Amino acid sequence: MRPFYQFLMTYRGKPHDEESRLAEWAFADLEFPKYSTDYNEISIYLEMNSPFPNALPTFDSLWEAYESRFK
């Protein structure tokens, strides 16, 4: 299965919205779990390192799209 990070990177460089904002942040964050396919691992990481107020709801929305496409 493709890591969530790879899916998230498809949102880089898009018009400025919450999804692209999260993608740009994850790209710049050297500690982001880039090879993970585990919701809990990424969610906990974001809870501990939330880059902006809407990061967790944005992640949840993107995770649903990721699952429907790759699981």
Secondary structure, DSSP 8 states (H G I E B T S, - for coil): ---HHHHHHTTTTSSSSHHHHHHHHHHH-TTS-TT---HHHHHHHHHHH-SSTTHHHHHHHHHHHHHHHH-
